[in-house]
Amino acid sequence: MSERLANPAPLGLLGFGMTTVLLNLHNAGFYGFDSMIIAMGIAYGGLAQIIAGIAEFKKGNTFGTAAFTSYGLFWLSLVMLKIFPVFGWVEAPSAEAMAAYFFMWGLFTFIMFFGTLKTNRILQFVFLSLAVLFWLLTAKELTGIAELTTILGYEGLICGLSAMYLGLAEIINEANGETLLPIFPVEG
């Protein structure tokens, strides 16, 4: 008798999506940066995605393992970059260092985008819009143009909401045994 495993992707997508939305509401100027964002970065953006990645490993999904554990560790590292200097443990990173950090995450995300080409259009959109978000963050760090923060905040909202949609669609569709929320699978 084989054991049926739950799909861990919705947990990872929702952890990423909700945390991204909340951070980018801040970037878009709706509220300040506070412990809510730090807590979400550690718990739901970080740990929940790492758990989803480990569960994807158990299912034999290399892409899901690499994506969810990497982005979970991204959130944890971003939190560390924000709070370690506050405690005086290390100097805050320079704008150039943060630009390199965001650029590398954008490059990783863009390459991972090619792993989505045979899945569904929503996942493709999540990865492509995330690559754009990382590169907007890179540009903001390199130029210091404050208006870029608002622009990337709205772009990040779109990215995060698309990940939330996909995670919720996978849950709703599975629970109902039919497609109620389309994810636009790739044909062929």
N, C-alpha and C positions, 0 to 999 in steps of 0.2 A: 504494500500500500504506500503510495507516494504522498508526501506531505505537500500541501498547497501553501505557498508563501504569499503573503500580501504584497501588493505593489508598493515599494517604498518611495517611488518617485513623487507622489503628491506631498508627502512630508517634506522632502527636500525642496520641491518647488514652492511650497507655501512658506517654509522657513526663509528661503531666499527672497521670495516676492514680498512678504509682509515686512521684513526687515528693510528691504530696499525702498519700499513705499514710505515707511516711517522716516528713514534717513533723508530721503529726497523731499519730503514735505518740509523738513528743516532747510535743505538746500534751496528750495523754492521760496523760502522766507516766511513760512506759516508759523514757525515757533523756533526757539533757540535749541542749541545742542545741550542735552542734559542726560541724566542717568537712565532715562527710558531708552534712549538710543543705544547706550552702552549695554544695558541689560538685554535688549533684543539682539544686539550683535553677538553677545556671549551665548545666550540660551537658544534662541530660535534660528538666528542666522548662522551661528557657529555650531553648537552641539547638535541641534536637530539635523542639520545637513550632514554632519559627520556620521551620525547614526544612520541616516538614509544611505550614505555612501557605503557603509559597512554592510548594510542589508543588500544593496545592489551587488556587492562582492559575492555574497552568499548565493545570489541568483545567477552569478556568472556574467554580469553586465559590466564590462570594462569601462565603457563610456560613462555610465551612471556612477560607477565607483570613483573614477577620476574627477568627474564634474562635481559631484556633491561633496566629496571629502576636500577637494581643492577649494571650493567656494566657502565651505565651512571654516577651513583654515584661513582663508582670506579674511572672513569676518573677525576671527579671533586675532589675527595679526593687526587688523585695522584698529581694533579696540586697544591692543597693546601700544600701538603707535600713538594713540590719543592719551592713554592713562599713565604709561611709564614715565613720561616727562613730568607729569603733574606730581608724582611721588618723588621726583628727583633722582630716579634710577638711571636715566640716560638723558642726553640732550634731545630736544624735539628735532625731528628731521627737517632738513632744509627744503625749500620749494623744489629745488632740483632733484633731491632724493625722492620726494613724493611724486614728482613727475615721472621719474624712472620706475617707481613702484607701480603707478597707475598704467604707464605704458606697457610694462611687462604683463600685467593682468589683461590689458586690452589685446595684446598679441596672443597670449594663451587663449583667450576667449574667442578671438577671430579664428584661430586654428581649430579650436573645438567646434566652431560653427560648421565646419566641413563634416564633422561627425553627425550632424543633424540632417543632412541632405536627404536621407532615405527614411526619415521618421515622420514628422508632421510639420505643417506650416507654422503653427503656433510656437513650437520649440525652436524652429529656425529664427522666428522673429525675436524670441527671448534672447538667444545668443547674439544675433546681429545687433540688436538694440543695446545689449550689455557691452559689446565691444565699443560701440559708439560712445556710450556713457563713460567708459574708462578713458577713451581718448579725449573726450571733452574735459574730464578731470585733469588729464595730462596738460592740455592746453591752458586750463585755468591756472595750474601751478606754474607753468612756464611764463605766462603773460601777466598774471596778476590782475586780469580784467575781471572786476567784481561781477559784472553782468553775466558772465559765463556761468557763475554759480547758480543764478536763477534759471538760466536756459537748461543747464544740465540737470537741475532739480526737476523740471517738468519732463525732460526726456527720461530721467530715472523713474518718475512716477509711471510713465507709459510702460517701461521695461518691467518694473515690479508688478504692476497690475496684470500684464500679460502672463507672467509666471504664475500669479495667483489664479488667473482664469484657467490655465492649463491644469494646475494641481486640482482645482475644484471640479473641472470638467472630468478629469479621470476618476475622481471619487463619485460624482453624481452618475456618470455613465455606467460605471461598474455596479453601483448600488441598484440601479434600475434595470440593468441588463440590456440597455439600448442607448443609443446616442441621443441624448437630450441637449448637450452642449457640444457643438462640433469642434473638432481639433484639426480638421482638414488634412487627413493622411496623404502622404505622397503616393501617387499611383505608380505601379510598376516595380 
